[in-house]
Structures are given as C-alpha cells and as structure tokens.
C-alpha cells in the first residue's frame, strides 16, 4: 500500500477471505452475464464478488446489468468504459492449483 498509495491504508479486495455465507456452486463464465460496478478500482466487471443484497429484486436494477455496455452506460455514461472481464482467458495457464496462502 505504501509504495502505491503513499499510506499504510489502501483499498483492496481479498480474494482469499471467506464469504459471510456459503455461496452456490460457481457459475461458469459463459453463463455469467451479470456485470456490476466495482467501486474499489472504478471499473465494470463480471466478477462474482459483490454484496449478496444486490441480488434482491429491489436492488438488482440499480446494481446489476445484463451486459458490459449496460454497466458502462449506467455507471460512466458511455457505452465503453474500463472493465475487468473475469472470464477472459489468462495469458498463460498457472501451474497446478494456486492458493492464497
């Protein structure tokens, strides 16, 4: 944090942190069509990392979008925006399972 933000406190996403409640089986990327704003890095993303209450019918229209373009328009006011596609293939495969330890 200090090297990038000049402070010992900085925003981060801990992908290894346990979830507050059990989650359903992972959704394969081709089936994943929900995009949302990630405020930590100010992008639209199709990651599964968002508050579970966003799935509530009264919230989903405000936070979840059916496409990258819809997310970009809602959040940034333009059909193109910075994004992270969790389903995009990596440049090279990782060696046998990686861990967060």
N, C-alpha and C positions, 0 to 999 in steps of 0.2 A: 504494500500500500504506500509506504513512504516514498519509494522510488518513483512511483507513477503519479500519486496524488499529493505528495508532499506532506502526508499526515499518516499517523498510525491507524486512523479510522477511515474506511472507504467502503463503498457499496460492493457487494459481491454476492454471487449465487453459489451456495454449497451444494453441488450435485450429489454429494455423498451423505447429506443429512437425511435422517429417517423422516418419512412423511408422518403427519399428525394422525392420520387414519389410513388403514390399508387401502390400496388402490386396486382397481380392476386390472385384469391382465393387460399387458402392454398392447397398444394398438399398433399394427404395422403401419409403416409410413405411407404406403399407397392409400390406406384407408383414412389417414389423418388429414382432414380438410379444415380443421379449425385453426384459425390464426388469431393472434392477440398481440397487444402491445406489451412489451417488456420494458417497464419504466426504468429498471436498473441500468440498461445500456441503450435505451431510447431507440428501439427497433421493433418491427413487427416480426413475429416468429410463430412457428407451428410446434413449438416445444409443448410438452405435456406439463410444464412447470408453471402453473398459475393457481390462484386460490380456488378451492373447490366450490365456494359460493358463487363463482362466476357461472357455474353450470345451472344455477337456479333459474327457472323460467323468467322471473322478474329482472334478472341481471344479464342474461346471456346476450340480449340485443345490444347492450351497452358495452360489453367487453369482448365478445367472441364474434368472429367474422368468418364467412364461408370461403374466403379466398384471400390471397395476399393483397390483391388490388383493393378489395373492400376494406381491409385493415388499413392500408396506406391512405386511402381517401378519408376514412373516419378519423384517423389519428393525425395524419400530416397534411391532409387537404389536397393530396395529389396522388395519382394512380401508381406512381413509382416512389419508393422510399427505401431507407436502409432496412435490411432484413437479415434474419438468420434462419436458414432452412435446415431444420434438424434432420430432414430426410435426404439431404444432398449427400452423395457418396463422398467418402473421405479420399484424400489424395492417395493414400496407401493404407492397406489394412494394418491394424495393430496386431502385435503378437498375441498369442493365446491370452485369455481373458485378462483385462486390466482391472485393477482395483483402485479404490480411492484411499487406501491406507497409506 
